[in-house]
Every structure is written in C-alpha cells, then in structure tokens.
Amino acid sequence: MVKHERAFMLPVKEQHQKSGTAIHFHTICVMILAGMLIGGVWFGLSELDAYARIAFITFGLAIIGWVFTKINDTYVALVAALIGTILSASQPEQFFETLGESTIWLLFASFIIAAAFAESGLSHRLAVYVTTHVSSVNHLFYMLTSVLIATAFIVPATSGRAALMLPVFLAISKGITNPRIGRALALLFPTIILLSAVASMIGAGAHLVMIEILWHMNGERVGFGQWILLGLPLALVSSFVSCWVILHLFLSRSERRLVLHFTPEQLAQTDSLKNTTVTGSLGRKERTILAVIGLLIVFWSTEGLHGVNSTLIALIGALVVTMPNVGILSFKDAVKHVEWNLLLFMAATLVLSEALIKSGAAEWLVNHMFTAWGGQASLTPTSLVIMVIMVSLLAHLVITSRTARSSVLVPLVILLVVSLGYNATAFAFLSTAAAGFCLTLPVSAKPLAIFSQVEVSTFKPRHQLLLSGVLFPIHVGLLMIFAFFVWPMSGLSLTNEKQPTSEPSGIVTWIEKPFEWGNIPPVPERIAQPTRDGYTWVRAVMDHPATLSQPVSEGADWVRDRISLIQQQLQTWWEDLSAWVQSQFDRTENSPSSSEGVTYIHLC
C-alpha cells in the first residue's frame, strides 16, 4: 500500500517541480526584459535629461507588469507611480493630488448610486417584467439587450453590471431546458455589457481615464451630454448587431422561434431571486432610486444650462440615496461597494501620464513619431483611423484590463494626432470606444470570466473565439462608419479647423487647472450663432458649461440672477434657432431642385 502511495505521489511532486520551474523561468524572462528596458532607455536615450528617461522607464515598467505578470494592475501602477515620483524628486503633493481629480469623485459617487440601485431591486424587477412579456427566444434576446444597455447609465464599471445582472441570468437559465439556448444566453449577457458600456460616460472606468487625460493634455472636456450623443448610437448599433449575430451563429431557426412562457412567480422562486421583490407595486426604495437616477441624467445632460459640475451633481445624488431615514442604504454600507481598486488605479495612471508630459518625454516622442511616419503626407486620415482602430481592438489580447488599455493608448494617440494637426478628442474617443471590444478570451474581461463559470449551461473558450472572430471585422467597419460619417454630423470631426501641416503643429503640455469655478469662459461663437449643422449646435448647448456669468456672494441674489440669466440665455438661443430655421426654409424655397436633398439632410 505504501509503495502505491509513493508511486502515486511521485508524479504529483514532479508536476509541482515542473510548474515551479516554469514560473521561475517566466520570472527570469520578465526581469531580463525589464533590465533591457531600463538599460536601453537610460543609455540609449542619452539626449534626454534624467527626468524624461525616468518617466519613460516607469511607464515602460508599468506596461511590462500589466502585460507579462499576474500582479494586480493597481499594485503595478502604484509602484511605478511611486518610483517615478521618488526618483524624479517631485513634490509628494503631485503624487497625492490626483486622488482629488473630479473624475475620481464622479466614479466614487457613481459606485454609491449603483449600490443603492442594486439594493432597491429595481433592475431585477425590470428584467423579470421584460422576461415575462416575451413570446419567443428571439424576442427575449432583444429585450434583454435593451435592459442591459440601460444599465450602462446607472452602474459604473462592466464588472459591476455583470454582478448585478448575474441573478437575472441564473433565474432565466433555470427555466430554459435547451442547453444551446442557455449557452447563447450566457454569451449575450457579457457581450452586451461590454459593448454597450460606450453609451455612457460612467459605463467603464476607461472612459473617465480618457476624459481626464484629454482634459490635462489637450484642455478639452467631453461632457455627459456629448458622450451620450456620441456613444449611445454606437452602443445601440453594436449591441443589437451583436445580439443578431449570437442568435444566428449559435441557434437554429426553430430554436430562435421557440415559444417561451415565464411567470413572475416562477422566476421569483428561483434561488438567485428569492430574496428580491419582483412582483407587485413599486416599493419606496424603488421609487426613490428611480426618481434620483432620472434627475441625475437630466441634470448631467443639461450641465450647459445650469453650470453645476456633473461631479457635484453625482455627489448630491449619492448623499440623497444614503440619507438617514430617507435613503435606500446607509453610507457605511454604500462605501463598502466602492471599487477602491479602480479609483487608485486611475489616480496612479494619471501620475504616470503627467510625468510623461512634464518631463519633456512627450515632446521627444512627438517629434520622433512624426519623423518615423515621414510627415502628414504619408499618414492620411483613413490610414490613421484604421491604425488606431486595429491597435485598440487588438490591445485586449495583450493588456487584459480595459482601464489599463486606455491608460496606455490614449496618451500615445493624443501625442500622435496632435503632432499631425488632427482632432485629439475625436481620436481619443475612437480609441476608447474600440478598446471596449474584449471578447476573445475568458481573461479578456471580468464579465466573461463571471458568466463562463456559472453552474448552468454556459460557453466554452472556443465559442468565444468564434464569436469574436465574427464580430471583429463587423466592429472595424462600424467604427470606421461612425468615425467618418456619424460623429462628424454630431460635431466631432477628425480634423481641426486648420488643415494638418507637414511639420509638428505643437507640443502637448500638461495643464494643471484647465478650469476653475468662477473663471468661466465666454460663450463660444458657435453657440451664439448656430451653424448649418444642427447637431453641432445642440452638442455645444448641452456640453459647454458655464455660459452664464459668475455667481455672486449672496445665495438668494445668486439664485435670482442665475434664473434670470438662464431665461435670457434661453430666449437668445430660441431667437437664434428660429432665425437659423427660417434661413434654412428660405434657402429651400430659393434653391434649385437639384440641391433640395442636400438642404433636407442638414435640416434633419
């Protein structure tokens, strides 16, 4: 008996030895790569000063840690940022002050609101209502897609949305006996969660990273309303096209038309929903969160009218849902649901990006990138768009964290396009939207890992590869269509007003305080005088904050003055819009019939 046990244990020991050897070999390779990076930058870029080389080294080491190790991404970012701060002799305040950025606080407030939303059970009630009112598998998939898109405006981070909707998926799966339908349903949830995140500014942490980097590097801010105007159409088209692909790729025609019949009582009795009220009238918590979310979206989208910062609005909403005796849950419990890991990661990556700019490393990189491409003549807008799309779409195979991908790609994209004279906002948004495609491997995104490990019928890695292979070229085409045709109609053109030049157009600088309350810029000319492009005017009105004068010290006088100014501004906008519409009609009446179609397009 002892011999058999020893014979059995020996292969296990050998297996552990082989595994340990492989781990040590991988560690040695990573250390060699890091050493080559340090030596290559320090001795190979001798024309740069020490601070610029340190910035390159810390940024490169962070990328190596994210790509080639299993160390937590936030830990890697914090170590790199801390090393860079110490070696460059920077003030400690520069390391800590990134936690005070508005996007960090916006995400903090969004996590609290999402916790209240989950506590209310409203999402489960909505999903159950939709499920019990469908007639077929086809109908079920499209209705669930609509619900999943809506959650992008409420729950920050895709992993949070996946955890929120997992009980709904389990409840529906228990009522489906066909394993093929269950597998397709398991693919639907993470796919739509990942692709629909671009609909909302808070749909993913990567969006806020992009906004903050763009704000500091280029002095431009993408507002909540503008993001909806740009991202929601892409999210709708991408999500529903992907839903159609899943239905036709994994289910037969008869399976798609299979009649389904769920009852609220049947779903409520499942283990995943038995502690949630999904029937009857709305409770106090559900009514409260519904009102708060509705008001938040309204105030976020109309920031240009009232001038109150969107982060302050989010914090007010977070305090309302945690208010004693009135809110949905206590503040102490709500804070437990905040993903501090993501907040710290964003703060650390901002430190790394800031170091690249302030040290002069960005200036060196811009000039050499421009020289490598041979000037603007060798890099047309089409080739530049294709390059950004392809790199951003494929980046998830190397960098599994969505936020880390944007932290690496967005600064490089901004540096390149600014040097060529193109619109940094357009290309940064394009890269961030493309980086949301991460469907190839189970480790590519947390929602995929969550739904691939459930106890019901689910998908295998081969199913992911098949779906990703079909959706990849579709999304390349979609992103090109939006970049060249759809987004320019919304006022986001790929080129600036000035034409790209054959020389670098300027160097990006890190702006410490791009905007301060009380120092409000004047009304842009494109708001006071609407252009022929109605979409551009609407976007400018929605997203250019603070077209009103500075607040006075007295609270009551400030309120009265603000109301009066809003009324005056609305009157001015209405008169301008009326004059613009009248001029369009006059042009239609006076223009020949051959140009009527063009005029009609501008009016629409």
ROMAR-46862 format. One record per residue (C-alpha): residue in three letters; x, y, z. Coordinates in Angstrom, 2 decimals. Last residue first. Layout:
BEGIN
ALA/X/Y/Z
...
% end
This chain:
BEGIN
CYS/-32.56/66.57/-40.32
LEU/-32.31/70.15/-41.55
HIS/-28.87/69.50/-42.96
ILE/-30.12/66.49/-44.89
TYR/-33.02/68.46/-46.30
THR/-30.69/71.10/-47.66
VAL/-28.70/68.44/-49.51
GLY/-31.81/66.87/-50.98
GLU/-33.10/70.21/-52.19
SER/-29.95/70.84/-54.17
SER/-31.16/69.52/-57.53
SER/-34.50/71.25/-57.13
PRO/-32.92/74.69/-57.39
SER/-32.56/76.82/-54.23
ASN/-34.86/79.74/-53.39
GLU/-37.52/77.86/-51.42
THR/-35.01/75.65/-49.63
ARG/-32.80/78.63/-48.80
ASP/-35.75/80.41/-47.25
PHE/-36.55/77.30/-45.22
GLN/-32.96/77.13/-43.97
SER/-32.96/80.83/-43.14
GLN/-36.14/80.36/-41.11
VAL/-34.52/77.51/-39.16
TRP/-31.49/79.71/-38.37
ALA/-33.64/82.65/-37.32
SER/-35.69/80.42/-35.05
LEU/-32.53/78.90/-33.56
ASP/-31.04/82.31/-32.88
GLU/-34.26/83.54/-31.28
TRP/-34.54/80.40/-29.16
TRP/-30.90/80.63/-28.09
THR/-31.35/84.24/-27.03
GLN/-34.52/83.44/-25.11
LEU/-32.83/80.50/-23.42
GLN/-29.92/82.75/-22.46
GLN/-32.21/85.40/-21.04
GLN/-34.17/82.85/-19.04
ILE/-30.97/81.25/-17.78
LEU/-29.63/84.67/-16.84
SER/-32.76/85.48/-14.86
ILE/-32.65/82.14/-13.05
ARG/-28.95/82.65/-12.23
ASP/-29.54/86.19/-11.02
ARG/-32.36/85.06/-8.74
VAL/-30.31/82.17/-7.37
TRP/-27.23/84.37/-6.89
ASP/-29.27/87.02/-5.15
ALA/-30.55/84.41/-2.69
GLY/-27.07/82.98/-2.07
GLU/-25.23/86.28/-1.65
SER/-21.67/86.05/-2.96
VAL/-22.34/86.50/-6.63
PRO/-22.11/83.69/-9.17
GLN/-20.02/84.28/-12.29
SER/-21.83/84.88/-15.53
LEU/-23.51/82.23/-17.65
THR/-22.09/80.15/-20.47
ALA/-20.94/77.89/-17.69
PRO/-20.73/74.52/-19.25
HIS/-20.30/73.81/-22.97
ASP/-21.96/70.41/-23.15
MET/-25.63/70.72/-23.98
VAL/-25.50/73.96/-25.99
ALA/-22.43/72.82/-27.91
ARG/-23.97/69.43/-28.69
VAL/-27.18/71.07/-29.93
TRP/-25.20/73.46/-32.14
THR/-23.11/70.69/-33.63
TYR/-26.20/68.58/-34.31
GLY/-27.86/71.47/-36.12
ASP/-25.08/71.63/-38.69
ARG/-25.81/74.82/-40.58
THR/-24.14/76.66/-37.72
PRO/-25.88/78.19/-34.75
GLN/-24.61/81.70/-33.92
ALA/-24.39/82.24/-30.15
ILE/-23.35/78.64/-29.61
ARG/-20.79/78.51/-32.42
GLU/-19.31/81.82/-31.24
PRO/-18.43/80.32/-27.90
VAL/-19.99/81.97/-24.85
PRO/-17.26/83.49/-22.73
PRO/-15.04/81.40/-20.44
ILE/-15.92/80.97/-16.77
ASN/-13.34/81.73/-14.13
GLY/-15.66/81.38/-11.13
TRP/-15.13/77.64/-10.87
GLU/-11.73/76.75/-12.25
PHE/-10.96/75.00/-15.50
PRO/-7.77/73.67/-17.09
LYS/-6.03/73.51/-13.70
GLU/-2.65/71.80/-14.06
ILE/-2.46/71.64/-17.84
TRP/0.08/69.08/-19.00
THR/1.55/70.29/-22.27
VAL/1.21/68.82/-25.75
ILE/3.73/70.08/-28.25
GLY/2.78/71.86/-31.42
SER/1.82/71.53/-35.06
PRO/4.57/69.09/-36.00
GLU/5.50/69.87/-39.60
SER/3.80/68.82/-42.83
THR/0.63/70.55/-41.76
PRO/-2.86/69.35/-40.97
GLN/-5.54/71.83/-42.03
LYS/-6.92/74.28/-39.52
GLU/-10.47/73.74/-38.32
ASN/-9.34/70.54/-36.67
THR/-9.65/67.18/-38.39
LEU/-11.42/64.01/-37.30
SER/-14.68/65.86/-36.85
LEU/-16.79/65.60/-33.72
GLY/-19.78/67.90/-34.32
SER/-22.54/65.32/-34.21
MET/-22.57/65.06/-38.01
PRO/-18.81/64.42/-37.77
TRP/-19.62/61.51/-35.41
VAL/-21.80/59.67/-37.93
PHE/-19.79/59.83/-41.18
PHE/-16.04/59.24/-40.91
ALA/-15.60/57.99/-37.35
PHE/-19.01/56.30/-37.14
ILE/-18.53/54.41/-40.39
MET/-14.95/53.47/-39.46
LEU/-16.08/52.21/-36.06
LEU/-18.83/50.11/-37.61
GLY/-16.50/48.56/-40.20
VAL/-13.91/47.54/-37.62
HIS/-16.76/46.36/-35.43
ILE/-18.03/43.98/-38.10
PRO/-14.49/42.74/-38.76
PHE/-14.17/41.74/-35.06
LEU/-17.70/40.40/-34.54
VAL/-17.20/37.17/-36.49
GLY/-13.82/36.26/-34.99
SER/-15.00/37.29/-31.53
LEU/-17.99/34.96/-31.75
LEU/-15.88/32.00/-32.86
LEU/-13.18/32.68/-30.27
GLN/-15.77/32.99/-27.54
HIS/-17.39/29.70/-28.55
ARG/-13.97/28.03/-28.46
PRO/-13.41/29.34/-24.93
LYS/-16.50/27.47/-23.71
PHE/-19.99/28.83/-23.13
THR/-22.59/28.27/-20.43
SER/-25.21/25.79/-19.31
VAL/-25.77/26.33/-15.58
GLU/-23.26/26.32/-12.70
VAL/-21.72/29.66/-13.62
GLN/-18.02/29.93/-14.52
SER/-18.17/31.43/-18.02
PHE/-20.53/34.19/-16.89
ILE/-18.09/35.66/-14.37
ALA/-14.96/35.27/-16.51
LEU/-16.65/36.98/-19.45
PRO/-17.86/39.81/-17.20
LYS/-14.28/40.23/-15.88
ALA/-12.74/40.93/-19.28
SER/-10.06/39.47/-21.55
VAL/-9.41/36.56/-19.19
PRO/-12.12/34.42/-20.80
LEU/-10.56/35.11/-24.23
THR/-11.74/36.82/-27.42
LEU/-14.44/39.21/-26.26
CYS/-12.59/42.43/-25.45
PHE/-14.03/45.20/-27.65
GLY/-14.09/48.18/-25.29
ALA/-10.74/49.30/-26.70
ALA/-12.57/50.44/-29.84
ALA/-14.60/53.02/-27.93
THR/-11.51/54.30/-26.13
SER/-9.54/54.57/-29.36
LEU/-12.34/56.43/-31.14
PHE/-12.83/58.80/-28.19
ALA/-9.12/59.63/-28.17
PHE/-9.20/60.04/-31.96
ALA/-12.09/62.50/-31.90
THR/-10.82/64.45/-28.90
ALA/-7.32/64.83/-30.37
ASN/-8.59/66.43/-33.57
TYR/-5.82/66.25/-36.17
GLY/-2.78/68.51/-36.64
LEU/-0.19/65.78/-37.19
SER/1.59/66.37/-33.87
VAL/-1.80/66.49/-32.17
VAL/-2.67/63.12/-33.72
LEU/0.45/61.39/-32.43
LEU/0.52/62.76/-28.89
ILE/-3.20/62.15/-28.42
VAL/-2.89/58.55/-29.60
LEU/0.06/57.91/-27.29
PRO/-1.73/59.40/-24.28
VAL/-4.90/57.38/-25.08
LEU/-3.23/54.01/-25.65
VAL/-1.53/53.25/-22.34
SER/-4.14/54.46/-19.85
SER/-6.85/53.30/-22.24
ARG/-5.53/49.76/-22.15
ALA/-5.06/49.91/-18.38
THR/-8.72/50.81/-17.92
ARG/-9.82/47.86/-20.02
SER/-7.55/45.48/-18.13
THR/-6.46/42.49/-20.21
ILE/-3.45/44.14/-21.84
VAL/-2.06/41.88/-24.58
LEU/-5.08/40.31/-26.29
HIS/-7.15/43.32/-25.21
ALA/-4.96/45.53/-27.42
LEU/-6.44/44.03/-30.59
LEU/-9.34/46.47/-30.90
SER/-7.21/49.48/-29.92
VAL/-4.41/48.65/-32.37
MET/-6.86/47.99/-35.20
ILE/-8.95/51.10/-34.60
VAL/-5.98/53.46/-34.19
MET/-4.30/52.13/-37.35
ILE/-7.50/52.26/-39.39
VAL/-8.14/55.85/-38.32
LEU/-4.57/56.87/-39.20
SER/-4.77/55.16/-42.59
THR/-8.00/56.97/-43.39
PRO/-6.80/60.34/-42.11
THR/-3.70/60.07/-44.33
LEU/-0.28/59.23/-42.93
SER/2.49/59.53/-45.53
ALA/1.74/63.17/-46.34
GLN/1.49/64.10/-42.68
GLY/5.18/63.71/-42.05
GLY/7.54/60.80/-42.67
TRP/5.84/58.44/-40.23
ALA/9.06/57.97/-38.27
THR/9.66/61.73/-38.20
PHE/6.29/62.41/-36.61
MET/6.81/59.67/-34.04
HIS/10.25/61.09/-33.30
ASN/8.98/64.63/-32.78
VAL/6.03/63.54/-30.65
LEU/8.16/61.21/-28.51
TRP/10.67/63.94/-27.68
GLU/7.90/66.32/-26.67
ALA/6.20/63.61/-24.62
ALA/9.42/62.88/-22.73
GLY/9.62/66.54/-21.75
SER/9.40/65.76/-18.05
LYS/6.02/67.43/-17.61
ILE/4.24/65.36/-20.26
LEU/5.48/61.87/-19.43
ALA/5.19/62.57/-15.70
GLU/1.55/63.59/-16.06
SER/0.76/60.30/-17.80
LEU/2.36/58.31/-14.97
VAL/0.54/60.32/-12.30
LEU/-2.75/59.86/-14.17
THR/-2.09/56.13/-14.16
ALA/-1.79/56.18/-10.38
ALA/-5.08/58.04/-9.85
MET/-6.98/55.72/-12.20
PHE/-5.59/52.64/-10.46
LEU/-6.48/54.05/-7.05
LEU/-10.09/54.54/-8.13
LEU/-10.26/51.08/-9.71
ASN/-9.01/49.26/-6.62
TRP/-11.26/51.39/-4.45
GLU/-14.24/49.67/-6.06
VAL/-16.94/51.28/-3.90
HIS/-19.41/48.71/-2.58
LYS/-18.25/49.04/1.03
VAL/-18.93/52.78/0.82
ALA/-22.64/52.02/0.47
ASP/-22.78/50.06/3.72
LYS/-21.33/52.95/5.73
PHE/-23.50/55.48/3.88
SER/-26.60/53.60/4.97
LEU/-28.99/52.19/2.41
ILE/-32.00/53.38/0.42
GLY/-32.23/56.96/1.60
VAL/-34.84/58.72/3.70
ASN/-34.34/57.64/7.31
PRO/-30.65/58.62/7.14
MET/-29.55/59.96/3.71
THR/-27.67/57.34/1.68
VAL/-29.65/57.77/-1.56
VAL/-29.57/61.56/-1.15
LEU/-25.83/61.71/-0.44
ALA/-25.04/59.80/-3.63
GLY/-27.31/62.08/-5.65
ILE/-25.56/65.16/-4.27
LEU/-22.21/63.56/-5.11
ALA/-23.36/62.94/-8.68
ILE/-24.45/66.56/-9.08
LEU/-21.10/67.75/-7.73
THR/-19.35/65.54/-10.28
SER/-21.51/66.93/-13.09
ASN/-20.40/70.50/-12.32
VAL/-23.25/72.98/-11.93
GLY/-23.48/75.39/-14.88
HIS/-27.31/75.40/-15.03
LEU/-27.78/75.40/-18.79
GLY/-24.57/73.77/-20.02
GLU/-24.96/71.00/-17.47
THR/-28.17/69.93/-19.18
SER/-27.31/66.25/-19.74
TRP/-25.99/65.76/-16.23
PHE/-29.04/67.47/-14.72
VAL/-31.48/65.26/-16.64
ILE/-29.49/62.07/-16.02
LEU/-29.28/62.83/-12.31
LEU/-32.99/63.64/-12.07
GLY/-33.95/60.28/-13.57
ILE/-31.49/58.43/-11.37
VAL/-32.85/60.09/-8.23
ALA/-36.50/59.48/-9.15
LEU/-35.94/55.80/-9.95
ILE/-33.84/55.37/-6.81
THR/-36.65/56.74/-4.65
ARG/-39.45/54.82/-6.35
GLU/-37.54/51.56/-5.97
LYS/-36.73/52.22/-2.32
ARG/-40.33/53.09/-1.51
GLY/-41.72/49.96/-3.14
LEU/-43.03/49.60/-6.68
SER/-46.28/47.67/-6.97
GLY/-46.46/43.88/-7.10
THR/-43.85/41.43/-8.33
VAL/-40.05/41.30/-8.35
THR/-39.31/41.51/-4.63
THR/-35.82/40.08/-4.13
ASN/-34.73/37.39/-1.66
LYS/-35.92/34.54/-3.90
LEU/-34.11/35.99/-6.90
SER/-31.00/33.80/-7.28
ASP/-32.57/30.72/-5.71
THR/-35.50/30.69/-8.12
GLN/-38.98/31.28/-6.67
ALA/-39.29/34.79/-8.10
LEU/-38.81/33.48/-11.63
GLN/-41.81/31.14/-11.41
GLU/-43.96/33.74/-9.62
PRO/-43.23/36.31/-12.31
THR/-44.38/33.84/-14.98
PHE/-42.29/32.69/-17.91
HIS/-43.59/31.38/-21.21
LEU/-41.27/30.88/-24.14
VAL/-42.14/29.92/-27.71
LEU/-39.21/28.67/-29.80
ARG/-38.69/30.93/-32.81
ARG/-34.93/31.22/-32.32
GLU/-34.69/27.49/-31.71
SER/-36.55/26.72/-34.94
ARG/-34.24/28.99/-36.92
SER/-31.15/27.38/-35.45
LEU/-29.13/28.90/-32.65
PHE/-25.42/29.64/-32.19
LEU/-24.48/31.93/-35.08
HIS/-27.92/33.31/-35.90
LEU/-28.84/34.36/-32.36
ILE/-25.32/35.48/-31.45
VAL/-25.04/37.56/-34.65
TRP/-28.40/39.27/-34.04
CYS/-27.35/40.15/-30.48
SER/-24.06/41.52/-31.83
VAL/-25.97/43.73/-34.28
PHE/-28.21/44.87/-31.42
SER/-25.25/45.76/-29.23
SER/-23.12/47.49/-31.88
VAL/-25.98/49.58/-33.24
LEU/-27.21/50.67/-29.81
ALA/-23.73/51.25/-28.37
LEU/-22.65/53.28/-31.40
PRO/-25.77/55.45/-31.18
LEU/-25.22/55.90/-27.41
GLY/-21.56/56.88/-27.64
LEU/-21.51/60.18/-29.49
LEU/-24.64/61.98/-28.28
ILE/-24.37/60.25/-24.91
TRP/-20.77/61.45/-24.57
GLN/-21.80/64.97/-25.53
GLY/-24.43/65.01/-22.80
PHE/-22.03/63.76/-20.14
GLY/-19.34/66.25/-21.11
VAL/-16.11/65.64/-23.00
ARG/-13.53/68.14/-21.74
GLU/-10.79/69.72/-23.82
GLY/-7.54/71.23/-22.45
ASN/-5.36/69.00/-24.63
MET/-3.13/67.08/-22.24
HIS/-4.94/67.70/-18.96
TRP/-8.51/67.31/-20.20
LEU/-7.59/64.52/-22.61
ILE/-6.00/62.57/-19.75
GLU/-9.05/63.16/-17.54
ILE/-11.60/62.22/-20.19
MET/-9.66/59.11/-21.24
VAL/-9.37/57.90/-17.64
LEU/-13.08/58.57/-17.17
HIS/-13.92/56.41/-20.16
ALA/-11.58/53.64/-19.01
GLY/-13.56/53.38/-15.77
ALA/-16.47/52.00/-17.76
GLY/-20.12/52.92/-18.33
ILE/-19.69/56.19/-16.44
MET/-19.58/58.29/-19.63
SER/-22.46/56.30/-21.01
ALA/-23.22/54.50/-24.27
VAL/-19.65/53.15/-24.50
ALA/-20.58/50.48/-21.95
SER/-22.87/48.85/-24.53
LEU/-20.13/46.62/-25.95
LEU/-19.01/45.10/-22.65
ILE/-22.44/44.51/-21.10
ILE/-23.79/43.33/-24.46
THR/-21.12/40.65/-24.79
PRO/-21.25/39.70/-21.10
PHE/-25.02/38.97/-21.22
LEU/-25.33/37.51/-24.71
LEU/-22.75/34.75/-24.31
ALA/-24.63/33.16/-21.40
LEU/-27.85/33.46/-23.40
ALA/-26.24/31.63/-26.33
ARG/-25.15/28.86/-23.96
GLY/-28.61/28.61/-22.41
ILE/-30.18/28.40/-25.87
ARG/-27.83/25.55/-26.77
PRO/-28.51/23.85/-23.42
ASN/-32.29/23.63/-24.14
THR/-34.08/23.32/-20.79
ILE/-34.66/27.01/-20.18
GLY/-36.38/27.91/-16.88
LYS/-33.20/27.67/-14.80
SER/-31.49/29.91/-17.36
ILE/-33.93/32.75/-16.67
ALA/-33.20/32.76/-12.93
LEU/-29.46/32.41/-13.48
PHE/-29.40/35.33/-15.92
VAL/-31.36/37.54/-13.53
PRO/-29.02/36.64/-10.66
LEU/-26.00/37.58/-12.86
MET/-27.38/41.02/-13.76
LEU/-25.82/42.97/-10.87
ALA/-22.53/41.07/-10.92
ALA/-22.17/41.75/-14.64
ARG/-23.06/45.41/-14.19
GLY/-20.40/45.77/-11.51
SER/-17.80/44.07/-13.70
THR/-18.63/46.49/-16.51
ALA/-17.68/49.51/-14.45
PRO/-20.16/52.16/-13.32
VAL/-23.81/51.17/-12.81
ILE/-26.55/53.63/-13.76
PHE/-26.26/54.78/-17.36
ALA/-24.79/51.47/-18.55
THR/-27.81/49.69/-17.03
ALA/-29.96/50.86/-19.95
ILE/-27.89/48.86/-22.44
LEU/-28.51/45.68/-20.43
VAL/-32.27/46.26/-20.46
SER/-32.34/46.75/-24.24
THR/-30.26/43.62/-24.81
LEU/-32.65/41.69/-22.58
MET/-35.49/42.73/-24.90
TYR/-33.57/41.61/-27.98
PHE/-32.70/38.22/-26.50
LEU/-36.21/37.54/-25.22
HIS/-37.88/38.37/-28.55
ASN/-35.74/35.89/-30.43
VAL/-36.31/33.26/-27.76
SER/-40.05/33.73/-28.17
SER/-43.14/35.44/-26.74
VAL/-41.71/37.96/-24.33
HIS/-43.69/39.66/-21.56
THR/-42.47/37.58/-18.62
THR/-38.84/38.28/-19.46
VAL/-39.34/42.05/-19.66
TYR/-41.03/42.18/-16.27
VAL/-38.35/39.94/-14.77
ALA/-35.62/42.22/-16.12
LEU/-37.33/45.33/-14.76
ARG/-37.88/43.76/-11.35
HIS/-34.27/42.60/-11.21
SER/-33.02/46.08/-12.08
LEU/-35.30/47.69/-9.49
GLY/-34.00/45.51/-6.66
SER/-33.56/48.56/-4.40
GLU/-30.21/47.32/-3.09
ALA/-28.77/47.14/-6.61
PHE/-29.75/50.74/-7.30
ALA/-28.39/51.84/-3.93
ALA/-25.07/50.17/-4.74
ALA/-25.09/51.84/-8.16
ILE/-25.60/55.24/-6.50
ILE/-22.62/54.56/-4.24
PHE/-20.48/53.43/-7.17
SER/-21.47/56.53/-9.13
ALA/-20.39/58.81/-6.27
PHE/-16.90/57.30/-6.26
LEU/-16.74/57.44/-10.07
LEU/-17.53/61.14/-10.03
TRP/-15.04/61.68/-7.21
ILE/-12.26/60.11/-9.25
THR/-13.40/62.03/-12.34
SER/-13.16/65.32/-10.45
GLU/-9.48/64.84/-9.62
GLY/-8.71/64.82/-5.90
LEU/-6.98/61.45/-6.00
THR/-4.59/63.05/-8.48
GLU/-3.41/65.31/-5.63
PHE/-1.43/62.58/-3.90
PHE/1.50/62.12/-6.28
GLN/1.90/65.81/-7.06
GLU/1.70/66.56/-3.34
PRO/4.80/64.43/-2.79
GLN/6.86/67.05/-4.67
SER/8.89/65.54/-7.45
ALA/12.47/64.38/-6.92
SER/12.37/62.42/-10.20
LEU/13.43/59.23/-8.45
ILE/10.75/59.47/-5.75
THR/7.83/60.35/-8.04
GLY/8.78/57.78/-10.66
ILE/9.11/55.06/-8.05
LEU/5.70/55.95/-6.59
ALA/4.00/55.98/-9.99
ALA/5.52/52.63/-10.96
VAL/4.61/51.04/-7.63
LEU/1.06/52.43/-7.77
ALA/0.54/51.23/-11.35
VAL/1.80/47.72/-10.58
TYR/-0.38/47.45/-7.48
THR/-3.39/48.65/-9.46
ASP/-2.80/46.04/-12.16
ASN/-2.59/43.19/-9.62
ILE/0.43/41.02/-10.34
LYS/-0.18/38.31/-12.91
THR/2.81/39.35/-14.99
PHE/3.63/39.88/-18.66
VAL/1.20/42.53/-19.87
TRP/0.37/44.72/-16.87
GLY/3.83/44.49/-15.33
ILE/5.56/45.13/-18.64
ILE/3.30/48.15/-19.22
ALA/4.16/49.51/-15.77
LEU/7.86/49.01/-16.46
GLY/7.50/51.04/-19.66
PHE/5.82/53.94/-17.84
THR/8.48/53.86/-15.12
ILE/11.31/53.77/-17.67
PHE/9.90/56.51/-19.90
ALA/9.34/58.85/-16.95
ILE/12.84/58.10/-15.62
ARG/14.26/58.96/-19.05
ALA/12.43/62.28/-19.04
TYR/13.67/63.12/-15.53
ALA/17.28/62.24/-16.36
ASP/17.53/64.57/-19.34
LEU/17.06/63.27/-22.86
GLU/19.94/63.17/-25.35
SER/21.19/60.00/-23.62
LEU/18.31/57.98/-25.00
GLY/20.19/54.71/-25.49
PHE/21.93/54.65/-22.10
TRP/18.93/55.15/-19.81
VAL/16.26/53.88/-22.21
GLY/18.08/50.73/-23.32
GLY/19.39/49.93/-19.86
ILE/16.00/50.24/-18.18
LEU/14.17/48.39/-20.94
MET/16.78/45.63/-21.12
GLY/16.54/45.20/-17.35
ALA/12.75/44.96/-17.52
LEU/13.00/42.31/-20.24
ILE/15.56/40.36/-18.20
MET/13.30/40.55/-15.15
VAL/10.33/39.32/-17.19
CYS/12.38/36.43/-18.57
ILE/13.58/35.50/-15.06
THR/10.01/35.50/-13.77
HIS/8.87/33.28/-16.64
PHE/11.71/30.83/-15.95
HIS/10.84/30.79/-12.25
ILE/7.21/30.04/-13.02
ALA/8.14/27.28/-15.46
THR/10.47/25.71/-12.89
GLY/7.75/25.84/-10.26
SER/5.32/24.10/-12.59
LYS/7.91/21.45/-13.42
GLN/8.60/20.90/-9.72
HIS/4.88/20.74/-8.99
GLN/4.45/18.11/-11.69
GLU/7.39/16.15/-10.37
LYS/5.78/16.11/-6.95
VAL/2.50/14.94/-8.45
PRO/4.33/12.27/-10.44
LEU/5.94/10.99/-7.23
MET/2.80/10.92/-5.12
PHE/1.17/7.98/-6.87
ALA/4.23/5.76/-6.73
ARG/4.65/6.69/-3.08
GLU/1.02/5.78/-2.40
HIS/1.35/2.53/-4.33
LYS/4.52/1.63/-2.47
VAL/2.85/2.34/0.85
MET/0.00/0.00/0.00
% end
